[in-house]
């Protein structure tokens, strides 16, 4: 077999793999967003900075640490008349030692596709949860807030139903951590960001919890996929917990709640 034939064969095999992955992803997406039964979400903690403080914090985590995420989805499902009382069930897996693959900055489309496949394989290979296979895997990378004042953006993959969240190893930050987890979780079921990427300000009207409110400012709550509560037309604040967050109408449509 000459080099040209071998190259074409490799491309064909890659396209074939991508086709089967795409079909499987589509089938999974349709099954998990018909909302006829709760989504099984498993959280996998990771000590991202290897510190003792982070290790100690992870050891304190239990499923009650994420109970307000379940409560949030129950509340919003009822508000949107979903007809499913408990749309999300949160479970906690043992700590994952491995770190997820990093995506190259400014990578081309092929690099993004390859990274996505690597990420899904890594997630499958690091599923250490002993219970039923999860619908959504959320890998939460914890950092000591004393040495990490700012964290990289988290991400949620609709293709693969996998999220990677960067969070602070602090009880004081647990509420805001859960906001980020819920945000990335909603990405995996089809919701899009509703903030301006250039300044992180919520986009009107989709990124506002109450776009018809008069006067418009200050908003009382944040829209989950906008991530902030607008207090003026150019200033917004990060919610401290899911108590101050809602799922807006556009996001509800995107995840097939409407």
Steps between C-alpha positions, in 0.01 A plus 500: 500500500653833394498812717217672310270199531585468868423869554159467332426191706577687822272786397222255412530324836496835685189611309333168575577536871368857498181387328424230758588738785266765353212253468551371853522857632176596326315197634629568852402866476146414394463244779631725775298806405159342466469561879283198570727395788774663712846548353766308693786747557823386664758744638865394502726716722859559392787652700613733221790670679618205711488705821426373848226761548323379186536136606350577841208683340424216260494259795216703653277475192189283499183495293340758729770743383316513164145471628415858408563414132223239519278747686567765236397277211190383688398860563561613142331193351189579701515868399518399132222238542727219383289226656804321648550563870869406524666553159855459634647249745851582626742228610860527619781277374836435668782741426652474152879514496552558129471847344282557191669569165572866429372668186752703303434875497397622157490148359348432159182301448684169463685556829170579674342181360798290609497661847124432531556133420790484748285666764215254455739205510668641811161546669400143416834366621475692830145406590567360848140527618374164627132563430296516179663654196445878514319704239734793567852501643617816678871506586562774757862617529557662838767763575622657823360857492802631691730422206250525213310830500358450151409179321483406134160473331306182563335312215207274428491279191167425340679240290590245761291635790817588691588808704830623641458757777776703664399574860639630828575262787317714753177467697441874450509449122285184495187690397665674205672172405158339470384785276785420262427126514133563417601735216730243338246224562246698299754533218510121469125488430504775239490842670723776359683784676305823535773748584728722294833318463686832485393624844302215665189721526158330459339544159158660490238355493600130505759548775262676739294318760217756466542677164155661530560646844431875546725665584739255339779554756603367734404143411426288806638173366745368242416290194705181533659510154586869539668431833458849647229726642476834315480795740548773235530496121877447528551338841408156631586284800574129534232314702621341821269201469227345286241666723554813291486328159230394253483320165369751246244442228752469216716253695188299588417475129855395413496210748152396384316599814270707278 
